[in-house]
Amino acid sequence: MLVSCALGYSRSALVAAAWLGANTRLRDPQQVLALLWQSRPNVVLGPQSVAALARYLQTAAGPLASDPQGTSHAD
């Protein structure tokens, strides 16, 4: 995924972190941020953004979060 932002500060970083969490099935915002920082060490998310990310990751977990095989289910 390419996010075009000069600074990677706050909003664009939050969108990237949300996408990364949803696509890696990580539900801990600190794990998502650690993964994001591997590619972009200067990314900054404030406390409110981290809290919003945590809420999103819990919502994104949905019914598949308990699937240990990580398989998709067609409904």
C-alpha positions, -999 to 999 in steps of 0.1 A, spaced: 0 0 0 13 35 -8 3 64 14 14 97 0 21 121 29 53 141 34 54 137 72 34 106 80 19 124 109 -14 115 125 -42 111 100 -23 93 72 -4 72 98 -37 63 114 -52 51 81 -20 31 73 -21 15 108 -58 6 105 -52 -10 71 -21 -28 84 -40 -41 114 -70 -53 94 -48 -70 68 -24 -87 93 -52 -95 118 -32 -78 146 -55 -65 173 -30 -48 196 -23 -12 184 12 -14 198 20 -44 176 5 -27 146 26 4 153 58 -16 158 52 -32 124 45 2 108 76 17 124 98 -10 108 91 6 75 86 42 86 103 50 119 92 86 120 55 79 120 37 97 148 4 89 163 -9 108 193 -28 92 222 -62 99 207 -52 83 174 -39 53 192 -72 50 211 -91 53 179 -69 26 163 -76 3 193 -113 8 189 -111 1 152 -90 -30 156 -115 -44 181 -144 -36 157 -125 -50 127 -119 -83 146 -155 -93 140 -166 -129 139 -135 -141 122 -112 -131 150 -118 -163 168 -109 -184 137 -76 -200 146 -69 -211 110 -72 -175 97 -95 -187 69 -121 -167 53 -158 -177 54 -183 -169 27 -216 -158 42 
